[in-house]
Amino acid sequence: MRSIAASSFDQYGLLSGASPLYAASILLAFVAFGIAVRQRNPSAAGAAILAMIICQRLPRALSTEAPMYAWTYKHLGVVDHVQQSHSLAHGVDVYNGWPGLFVVTAWISDLTGVAPTAVAHWFTPVYHVILAALVFAAARAWRLSRDESLVSTFLVVTLNWVEQDYFAPQAIGMLLTVGIIALLGLSDKKPTGTVPLLILFGALAITHQLTPYWVLGASCLLVLGRKLKPWWIVLLMAAILGGFLVYNFDVLSGYTLLSGDVADNASTNGSGHVGMAGQVFSSSVMRILTVGMWGTTAIVLLLRWRRGREFWAPAVLAFSPILILGGQNYGGEAVFRVFLYSLPGCAFVLAPGIVVGLRAGWKRFASTFVALAVATAMAAQATTANWYTNLIGGPQVAVAGEVLAGDVYPAYVTPLVPVWPERSTGDYVRFAEFTDTFDHSLMFQPGLLGRSFASESDYRQLMGLIEARNRPTYLVLSEPMRAFGAYFGLFPGEAITNLAQRLRSDPRWRVVDERPGVWVYLYPSEN
């Protein structure tokens, strides 16, 4: 654990940057699980799953000084606004339109005295413990054996490289979804838990924008296959979604709701940029792992179909998320959501074969064990690849809050790239009411991508954008931005140093704050 906190940037991620014992701990957790399944020891298998959660997820809380990911702070800002104003800023952004996580967190924080930041900091390991319990229950509801359910749980816990497990509506939406999947599994032959299912779906509908539409689509497919009772429950689910869509129509009117462009929707928000060798390697690992899981699941389902065994319902759970790509690209993240949503269904399909393989003769056992070990290693690499580009330090959090609470308003608060505690307090609302783009990253503005700011022409390009705003602009630079930009191929590593030097030498800018690893400059426009 100490090696993780003290490690320096490594382009291949945390497995390479930390002590080799960190990678060994993940491997040992896998070995323990494989042996436990072979020896039919469910207690040891459960302990190995817990060990995997500790190894992969606990460092997020113990080895960092503040919650990771810039996006976390957008969510904390909404919570803070609810706590301070006791209301929602509906229409300001999409988060206030789907407030489930935020209002519950504000209530729990007020009730217990635990700061929302502390909740966010410890969210990931606690989330995975709850997710593991829910996946096991859902697998049992879909009539998998105890050991098959343990394998399903291990796969979901271990292979989830998408990292949608921080303090975010998507994470809570996933927990609610797995609970719904459990109730769907109990309702294939007769109505079971219809009211609880609708309650969970209602909670999901007010928590996340995308997930309930996939759940509704999957439920409709189960009804078509006569695997969900009562059939009319999908009508009530659609009514819930329709009502909430009308409520948020003013927020959604600026977005493309249904594009139909599958190729574009399958592209990611990092497409077109070639980063460091480590980034290219990790991205390839993610793709191979994803395609491998989907391909293996498809083969197993094909064999089930040819042998006359049940395949429709498992296929719906595993592959219905692909329908998302026919609707939206979700800001370049739709393909990641497809993998996340398909993970429980694929795990349910693959688990029986893995149990048989781990308990077979030595040759089949060895091949199953090695294949699962390779998948575990690939998932560990994919999960920890972006560790250093997503770290947020305490000084950054403090400065971000002070800027939002300051007297310079309305203003733009512009980070060079999106590695900054954006909208970290409820004060962000007044900035967002001025313009929702007040904190958009500078590097993605026209003409700036790839510039090193070593030349005067680079700097003039930047100043042209700043001056055209006719409003004060805070420009934020930080050490994590240096790593982020170089890692993803957005700009050379020296761009931060070059730009900082030019800002200091330009009398139109003044230094607002300088702390370890973070610098804030202000361009006080007179207009």
C-alpha positions as CSV (number, residue, x, y, z in Angstrom):
1,M,0.0,0.0,0.0
2,R,2.8,2.4,0.8
3,S,4.4,1.8,-2.6
4,I,1.1,2.9,-4.3
5,A,0.9,6.3,-2.6
6,A,4.6,7.0,-3.1
7,S,4.8,5.8,-6.8
8,S,5.5,8.3,-9.6
9,F,3.9,8.6,-13.0
10,D,4.3,5.4,-15.1
11,Q,2.8,5.3,-18.6
12,Y,1.9,1.6,-18.1
13,G,-0.2,2.4,-15.0
14,L,-0.2,1.4,-11.4
15,L,0.8,-2.3,-12.0
16,S,4.1,-1.0,-13.4
17,G,4.5,2.0,-11.2
18,A,3.9,0.4,-7.8
19,S,5.8,-2.4,-6.0
20,P,5.7,-5.8,-7.9
21,L,4.0,-7.1,-4.7
22,Y,0.8,-5.1,-5.7
23,A,0.4,-7.1,-8.9
24,A,1.4,-10.3,-7.0
25,S,-1.4,-9.6,-4.5
26,I,-4.0,-9.6,-7.3
27,L,-2.6,-12.7,-8.8
28,L,-2.7,-14.5,-5.4
29,A,-6.3,-13.5,-4.9
30,F,-7.1,-15.1,-8.2
31,V,-5.1,-18.3,-7.4
32,A,-6.9,-18.6,-4.1
33,F,-10.3,-18.3,-5.8
34,G,-9.4,-20.9,-8.5
35,I,-8.2,-23.4,-5.9
36,A,-11.3,-22.8,-3.7
37,V,-13.7,-23.5,-6.5
38,R,-11.8,-26.7,-7.5
39,Q,-11.9,-27.9,-3.8
40,R,-15.6,-27.0,-3.4
41,N,-14.8,-24.5,-0.6
42,P,-17.4,-21.7,-0.8
43,S,-16.1,-19.9,2.2
44,A,-12.6,-19.7,0.8
45,A,-14.0,-18.6,-2.6
46,G,-16.0,-15.8,-0.9
47,A,-12.9,-14.7,1.0
48,A,-10.9,-14.7,-2.3
49,I,-13.5,-12.4,-3.8
50,L,-13.2,-10.1,-0.9
51,A,-9.4,-10.2,-1.2
52,M,-9.8,-9.2,-4.9
53,I,-12.0,-6.2,-4.0
54,I,-9.4,-5.2,-1.3
55,C,-6.5,-5.5,-3.7
56,Q,-8.1,-3.8,-6.7
57,R,-10.3,-1.2,-5.1
58,L,-9.2,-0.3,-1.6
59,P,-6.2,1.7,-2.8
60,R,-8.7,4.3,-4.1
61,A,-9.4,5.2,-0.5
62,L,-6.2,4.5,1.4
63,S,-3.6,5.6,-1.1
64,T,-5.1,9.0,-2.2
65,E,-5.6,12.2,-0.3
66,A,-8.8,13.2,-2.1
67,P,-11.4,11.4,-4.2
68,M,-10.1,10.4,-7.6
69,Y,-11.5,11.5,-11.0
70,A,-12.4,15.1,-11.9
71,W,-16.0,14.0,-12.6
72,T,-16.5,13.0,-9.0
73,Y,-16.5,16.7,-8.0
74,K,-19.3,17.6,-10.4
75,H,-21.4,15.2,-8.4
76,L,-20.2,16.6,-5.0
77,G,-21.0,20.1,-6.2
78,V,-24.7,19.1,-6.7
79,V,-24.8,17.5,-3.2
80,D,-23.3,20.7,-1.7
81,H,-25.9,22.8,-3.6
82,V,-28.7,20.7,-2.2
83,Q,-27.3,20.9,1.3
84,Q,-27.0,24.7,1.2
85,S,-30.1,25.7,-0.7
86,H,-32.4,22.7,0.1
87,S,-33.5,22.7,-3.5
88,L,-32.4,21.6,-7.0
89,A,-31.1,23.9,-9.7
90,H,-33.3,22.2,-12.3
91,G,-32.4,23.2,-15.8
92,V,-28.8,24.2,-15.0
93,D,-27.3,20.9,-15.9
94,V,-28.4,17.2,-16.4
95,Y,-27.3,16.3,-12.9
96,N,-30.1,18.3,-11.3
97,G,-32.6,16.6,-13.5
98,W,-31.6,13.1,-12.2
99,P,-31.0,13.9,-8.5
100,G,-31.4,10.5,-6.9
101,L,-27.9,10.0,-5.7
102,F,-27.3,13.6,-4.8
103,V,-30.4,14.2,-2.6
104,V,-29.9,10.9,-0.8
105,T,-26.3,11.7,-0.1
106,A,-27.2,15.2,1.1
107,W,-29.8,13.7,3.5
108,I,-27.4,11.0,4.8
109,S,-24.6,13.6,5.3
110,D,-26.9,15.9,7.2
111,L,-28.2,13.0,9.2
112,T,-24.9,11.5,10.2
113,G,-22.5,14.4,10.0
114,V,-20.3,12.5,7.5
115,A,-19.0,14.9,4.9
116,P,-20.0,14.1,1.3
117,T,-16.3,14.2,0.3
118,A,-15.6,11.3,2.8
119,V,-18.5,9.4,1.3
120,A,-17.0,9.8,-2.1
121,H,-13.5,8.9,-0.9
122,W,-14.6,5.5,0.5
123,F,-17.4,4.9,-2.1
124,T,-15.5,2.5,-4.4
125,P,-14.5,-0.3,-2.0
126,V,-17.9,-0.2,-0.3
127,Y,-19.7,-0.2,-3.6
128,H,-17.9,-3.3,-4.8
129,V,-18.8,-5.2,-1.6
130,I,-22.5,-4.4,-2.1
131,L,-22.3,-5.1,-5.9
132,A,-20.7,-8.5,-5.2
133,A,-23.6,-9.4,-2.8
134,L,-26.2,-8.3,-5.3
135,V,-24.6,-10.2,-8.2
136,F,-24.5,-13.4,-6.1
137,A,-28.2,-12.9,-5.2
138,A,-29.1,-12.2,-8.8
139,A,-27.2,-15.3,-10.1
140,R,-29.1,-17.5,-7.6
141,A,-32.4,-15.8,-8.7
142,W,-31.5,-16.9,-12.2
143,R,-31.1,-20.5,-10.9
144,L,-27.4,-20.8,-11.0
145,S,-25.9,-23.1,-8.3
146,R,-24.1,-21.7,-5.3
147,D,-20.6,-22.3,-6.9
148,E,-21.7,-20.9,-10.3
149,S,-23.0,-17.8,-8.5
150,L,-19.7,-17.4,-6.8
151,V,-17.9,-17.6,-10.1
152,S,-20.3,-15.0,-11.6
153,T,-19.6,-12.7,-8.7
154,F,-15.8,-13.1,-9.1
155,L,-16.1,-12.3,-12.9
156,V,-18.1,-9.2,-12.3
157,V,-15.8,-7.9,-9.5
158,T,-12.6,-8.8,-11.3
159,L,-13.3,-8.0,-15.0
160,N,-15.0,-4.6,-14.6
161,W,-12.3,-2.4,-16.1
162,V,-14.7,0.4,-17.0
163,E,-14.2,2.0,-13.5
164,Q,-17.7,3.3,-13.3
165,D,-17.5,2.6,-9.6
166,Y,-16.7,6.0,-8.2
167,F,-19.2,8.4,-6.5
168,A,-21.5,8.7,-9.5
169,P,-25.2,8.1,-10.5
170,Q,-24.0,5.4,-12.9
171,A,-22.6,3.4,-10.0
172,I,-25.8,3.6,-8.0
173,G,-27.7,2.9,-11.2
174,M,-25.8,-0.3,-11.6
175,L,-26.6,-1.5,-8.1
176,L,-30.3,-0.8,-8.7
177,T,-30.1,-2.6,-12.0
178,V,-28.6,-5.8,-10.6
179,G,-31.3,-5.7,-8.0
180,I,-33.9,-5.5,-10.8
181,I,-32.1,-8.3,-12.7
182,A,-32.6,-10.5,-9.6
183,L,-36.3,-9.8,-9.6
184,L,-36.6,-10.4,-13.3
185,G,-35.0,-13.8,-12.7
186,L,-37.6,-14.7,-10.2
187,S,-40.4,-13.5,-12.5
188,D,-39.8,-15.7,-15.5
189,K,-42.6,-18.2,-14.8
190,K,-44.9,-16.3,-12.5
191,P,-45.2,-12.7,-11.2
192,T,-42.8,-12.3,-8.3
193,G,-41.9,-9.0,-6.6
194,T,-43.7,-6.8,-9.1
195,V,-44.1,-3.9,-6.7
196,P,-40.4,-4.0,-5.5
197,L,-39.4,-4.2,-9.1
198,L,-41.3,-1.0,-10.0
199,I,-39.9,0.7,-6.9
200,L,-36.4,-0.1,-7.9
201,F,-37.1,1.0,-11.5
202,G,-38.6,4.3,-10.3
203,A,-35.4,4.9,-8.2
204,L,-33.3,4.1,-11.2
205,A,-35.3,6.4,-13.4
206,I,-34.6,9.4,-11.2
207,T,-30.9,8.5,-10.7
208,H,-29.4,7.9,-14.2
209,Q,-30.2,9.1,-17.7
210,L,-29.3,6.0,-19.7
211,T,-29.5,2.9,-17.6
212,P,-33.3,2.7,-17.2
213,Y,-33.8,2.7,-21.0
214,W,-31.6,-0.4,-21.4
215,V,-33.5,-2.1,-18.5
216,L,-36.8,-1.3,-20.2
217,G,-35.5,-2.6,-23.5
218,A,-34.2,-5.8,-21.9
219,S,-37.5,-6.3,-20.1
220,C,-39.4,-5.9,-23.3
221,L,-37.2,-8.6,-25.0
222,L,-37.9,-10.9,-22.0
223,V,-41.6,-10.4,-22.4
224,L,-41.3,-11.2,-26.2
225,G,-39.6,-14.4,-25.2
226,R,-42.2,-15.2,-22.6
227,K,-39.6,-14.9,-19.9
228,L,-41.2,-12.2,-17.8
229,K,-44.4,-12.1,-15.9
230,P,-46.6,-10.1,-15.8
231,W,-46.1,-8.8,-19.3
232,W,-47.9,-5.5,-18.6
233,I,-45.2,-4.5,-16.2
234,V,-43.2,-3.0,-19.1
235,L,-46.1,-0.7,-19.7
236,L,-45.8,0.7,-16.2
237,M,-42.0,1.0,-16.6
238,A,-42.5,2.9,-19.8
239,A,-45.0,5.2,-18.2
240,I,-42.5,6.0,-15.4
241,L,-39.8,6.8,-18.0
242,G,-42.1,8.8,-20.1
243,G,-43.2,10.9,-17.2
244,F,-39.7,11.6,-16.2
245,L,-38.7,12.4,-19.8
246,V,-41.4,15.0,-19.9
247,Y,-40.2,16.5,-16.6
248,N,-36.7,16.8,-18.0
249,F,-37.5,17.7,-21.6
250,D,-36.2,21.2,-21.2
251,V,-32.8,19.8,-20.2
252,L,-32.7,17.1,-22.9
253,S,-33.9,19.4,-25.7
254,G,-30.3,20.4,-26.5
255,Y,-29.1,16.8,-26.9
256,T,-29.6,14.2,-29.7
257,L,-31.8,11.6,-28.1
258,L,-31.8,9.1,-31.0
259,S,-29.0,9.3,-33.6
260,G,-29.1,5.8,-35.2
261,D,-25.5,6.2,-36.2
262,V,-24.0,3.0,-34.8
263,A,-20.5,3.6,-36.0
264,D,-20.3,7.0,-34.4
265,N,-22.0,5.9,-31.3
266,A,-19.5,3.1,-30.9
267,S,-16.5,5.5,-31.1
268,T,-15.0,6.8,-27.8
269,N,-14.3,10.3,-26.7
270,G,-10.6,9.6,-27.1
271,S,-10.8,8.5,-30.7
272,G,-8.3,10.2,-33.1
273,H,-5.6,10.8,-30.5
274,V,-2.5,8.6,-30.3
275,G,-1.0,8.7,-26.9
276,M,2.1,7.2,-25.2
277,A,3.0,3.6,-25.9
278,G,1.6,2.7,-22.5
279,Q,-1.7,4.2,-23.4
280,V,-1.9,2.4,-26.7
281,F,-1.0,-0.9,-25.0
282,S,-3.6,-0.5,-22.3
283,S,-6.3,0.5,-24.8
284,S,-5.5,-2.7,-26.8
285,V,-5.8,-4.8,-23.6
286,M,-9.2,-3.3,-22.9
287,R,-10.4,-4.1,-26.5
288,I,-9.0,-7.6,-26.4
289,L,-10.6,-8.4,-23.0
290,T,-14.0,-6.9,-24.1
291,V,-14.1,-8.8,-27.4
292,G,-12.8,-12.0,-25.8
293,M,-15.6,-11.9,-23.2
294,W,-18.3,-11.1,-25.7
295,G,-17.0,-13.7,-28.2
296,T,-16.8,-16.5,-25.6
297,T,-20.3,-15.7,-24.3
298,A,-21.6,-15.8,-27.9
299,I,-20.0,-19.2,-28.5
300,V,-21.5,-20.6,-25.3
301,L,-25.0,-19.3,-26.2
302,L,-24.7,-20.8,-29.7
303,L,-23.9,-24.1,-28.2
304,R,-26.8,-23.8,-25.8
305,W,-29.1,-23.1,-28.8
306,R,-27.9,-26.0,-30.8
307,R,-28.3,-28.4,-27.8
308,G,-31.9,-27.2,-27.2
309,R,-31.1,-25.6,-23.9
310,E,-32.4,-22.2,-22.6
311,F,-30.6,-19.4,-24.3
312,W,-33.0,-16.5,-24.9
313,A,-33.1,-14.9,-21.4
314,P,-29.3,-15.2,-20.9
315,A,-28.7,-13.8,-24.4
316,V,-31.0,-10.8,-23.5
317,L,-29.0,-10.1,-20.3
318,A,-25.7,-10.4,-22.1
319,F,-26.2,-8.7,-25.4
320,S,-29.2,-6.4,-25.1
321,P,-27.0,-3.5,-24.1
322,I,-25.6,-3.4,-27.6
323,L,-29.0,-1.8,-28.6
324,I,-27.7,1.4,-26.9
325,L,-25.3,1.9,-29.8
326,G,-28.4,2.4,-32.0
327,G,-29.5,5.3,-30.0
328,Q,-26.7,7.5,-28.6
329,N,-23.0,7.8,-28.2
330,Y,-23.5,9.1,-24.7
331,G,-20.7,11.6,-25.0
332,G,-18.3,9.1,-26.4
333,E,-18.9,6.6,-23.5
334,A,-21.7,4.4,-24.9
335,V,-19.4,1.5,-25.8
336,F,-18.1,1.6,-22.2
337,R,-21.7,1.4,-20.9
338,V,-22.4,-1.6,-23.2
339,F,-19.5,-3.5,-21.6
340,L,-20.6,-2.6,-18.1
341,Y,-24.2,-3.5,-18.6
342,S,-23.4,-6.8,-20.3
343,L,-21.0,-7.9,-17.6
344,P,-23.5,-9.6,-15.2
345,G,-25.3,-11.4,-18.1
346,C,-22.0,-12.6,-19.6
347,A,-20.9,-13.8,-16.2
348,F,-24.1,-15.8,-15.7
349,V,-23.5,-17.5,-19.1
350,L,-19.8,-18.2,-18.6
351,A,-19.9,-19.3,-14.9
352,P,-21.2,-22.9,-15.4
353,G,-18.5,-23.8,-17.9
354,I,-15.8,-22.3,-15.7
355,V,-16.9,-24.3,-12.7
356,V,-16.8,-27.5,-14.8
357,G,-13.4,-26.5,-16.2
358,L,-11.9,-25.8,-12.8
359,R,-13.1,-29.2,-11.5
360,A,-12.2,-31.3,-14.6
361,G,-9.1,-33.3,-15.3
362,W,-5.7,-31.7,-15.2
363,K,-5.5,-30.7,-18.8
364,R,-8.9,-29.0,-18.9
365,F,-8.4,-27.5,-15.5
366,A,-5.0,-26.1,-16.6
367,S,-6.5,-24.5,-19.7
368,T,-9.5,-23.0,-17.8
369,F,-7.2,-21.8,-15.0
370,V,-4.7,-20.1,-17.4
371,A,-7.5,-18.5,-19.5
372,L,-9.1,-17.1,-16.3
373,A,-5.6,-15.9,-15.1
374,V,-5.0,-14.1,-18.4
375,A,-8.4,-12.4,-18.2
376,T,-7.7,-11.4,-14.6
377,A,-4.3,-9.9,-15.5
378,M,-5.7,-8.0,-18.5
379,A,-8.6,-6.6,-16.4
380,A,-6.1,-5.5,-13.7
381,Q,-4.0,-3.7,-16.3
382,A,-7.0,-2.1,-17.8
383,T,-8.4,-1.1,-14.5
384,T,-5.2,0.5,-13.2
385,A,-3.8,1.9,-16.5
386,N,-5.2,5.5,-16.0
387,W,-4.3,5.7,-12.3
388,Y,-1.8,8.5,-12.6
389,T,-3.9,10.6,-15.0
390,N,-6.9,10.6,-12.7
391,L,-5.3,11.5,-9.4
392,I,-6.7,14.7,-7.7
393,G,-4.7,16.3,-4.9
394,G,-5.9,18.2,-1.8
395,P,-4.4,21.5,-3.0
396,Q,-6.4,21.3,-6.2
397,V,-9.7,20.7,-4.3
398,A,-9.0,23.6,-2.0
399,V,-8.2,26.0,-4.9
400,A,-11.2,24.9,-6.9
401,G,-13.5,25.7,-4.0
402,E,-11.9,29.1,-3.4
403,V,-12.2,30.1,-7.1
404,L,-15.9,29.3,-7.2
405,A,-16.5,31.2,-4.0
406,G,-14.6,34.3,-5.1
407,D,-15.8,37.7,-6.1
408,V,-14.8,37.5,-9.8
409,Y,-18.1,36.6,-11.4
410,P,-19.4,35.9,-14.0
411,A,-16.3,34.3,-15.2
412,Y,-14.8,31.3,-17.0
413,V,-12.9,28.7,-15.0
414,T,-10.9,27.0,-17.7
415,P,-8.6,24.0,-17.0
416,L,-6.2,23.2,-19.8
417,V,-7.5,19.6,-19.9
418,P,-10.3,17.9,-17.8
419,V,-8.2,16.9,-14.8
420,W,-9.5,19.4,-12.3
421,P,-12.1,19.3,-9.5
422,E,-14.8,20.9,-11.6
423,R,-17.9,22.2,-10.0
424,S,-16.7,21.0,-6.6
425,T,-19.1,23.1,-4.5
426,G,-22.6,24.4,-4.8
427,D,-21.2,27.8,-5.9
428,Y,-20.8,26.3,-9.4
429,V,-24.6,26.9,-10.0
430,R,-24.2,30.7,-10.4
431,F,-21.4,30.1,-12.9
432,A,-23.5,27.5,-14.8
433,E,-26.4,29.9,-14.9
434,F,-24.2,32.3,-16.7
435,T,-23.1,29.7,-19.2
436,D,-22.9,25.9,-19.0
437,T,-19.6,26.0,-20.8
438,F,-17.8,28.1,-18.2
439,D,-15.5,25.2,-17.2
440,H,-15.0,23.5,-20.6
441,S,-11.3,22.5,-21.1
442,L,-9.2,24.8,-23.2
443,M,-7.3,22.1,-25.1
444,F,-10.4,21.0,-27.0
445,Q,-11.1,24.5,-28.3
446,P,-10.5,24.9,-32.0
447,G,-6.8,25.2,-33.0
448,L,-5.2,24.3,-29.6
449,L,-4.9,20.6,-29.7
450,G,-1.3,19.4,-29.8
451,R,0.2,22.9,-29.3
452,S,3.3,23.1,-27.0
453,F,3.0,26.9,-26.5
454,A,6.8,27.2,-27.3
455,S,6.1,29.6,-30.1
456,E,4.4,33.0,-30.1
457,S,1.9,31.8,-32.6
458,D,0.7,29.1,-30.2
459,Y,0.2,31.7,-27.5
460,R,-1.6,34.1,-29.8
461,Q,-4.0,31.3,-30.8
462,L,-4.9,30.8,-27.1
463,M,-5.2,34.5,-26.4
464,G,-7.5,35.0,-29.3
465,L,-10.0,32.5,-27.7
466,I,-9.6,34.1,-24.3
467,E,-10.1,37.7,-25.5
468,A,-13.2,36.7,-27.6
469,R,-15.0,35.8,-24.4
470,N,-15.2,39.4,-23.1
471,R,-15.4,38.0,-19.6
472,P,-12.8,37.3,-16.9
473,T,-11.1,34.0,-17.3
474,Y,-9.4,31.8,-14.7
475,L,-6.8,29.6,-16.4
476,V,-5.9,26.5,-14.4
477,L,-2.7,24.4,-14.8
478,S,-1.6,21.5,-12.7
479,E,0.9,18.6,-12.6
480,P,-1.8,15.9,-13.3
481,M,-2.7,17.8,-16.5
482,R,0.9,17.4,-17.6
483,A,0.6,13.6,-17.2
484,F,-2.9,13.5,-18.7
485,G,-2.0,15.5,-21.8
486,A,1.1,13.6,-22.6
487,Y,-0.5,10.2,-21.9
488,F,-3.4,10.7,-24.3
489,G,-1.3,12.5,-26.9
490,L,-3.1,15.9,-26.5
491,F,0.0,18.0,-26.1
492,P,3.7,17.6,-25.3
493,G,4.8,17.3,-21.7
494,E,6.6,20.7,-21.8
495,A,3.3,22.5,-22.8
496,I,2.5,23.2,-19.1
497,T,5.9,24.7,-18.4
498,N,5.9,26.8,-21.6
499,L,2.4,28.1,-21.0
500,A,3.0,28.9,-17.4
501,Q,6.1,31.0,-18.3
502,R,4.2,32.9,-20.9
503,L,1.3,33.7,-18.5
504,R,3.7,35.0,-15.9
505,S,5.5,37.2,-18.4
506,D,2.2,38.7,-19.8
507,P,1.1,41.7,-17.7
508,R,-2.5,41.1,-18.7
509,W,-2.6,38.0,-16.5
510,R,-2.1,37.9,-12.7
511,V,-1.3,35.0,-10.5
512,V,-4.3,34.1,-8.3
513,D,-2.9,31.1,-6.5
514,E,0.2,28.9,-6.6
515,R,0.3,25.7,-4.5
516,P,2.1,22.4,-4.9
517,G,1.2,21.1,-8.3
518,V,-1.5,23.7,-9.2
519,W,-1.3,27.2,-10.6
520,V,-4.3,29.6,-11.3
521,Y,-4.1,32.7,-13.4
522,L,-6.7,35.4,-14.0
523,Y,-7.4,37.4,-17.1
524,P,-9.6,40.3,-15.8
525,S,-11.5,41.4,-18.9
526,E,-12.8,44.9,-18.6
527,N,-16.1,44.1,-20.5
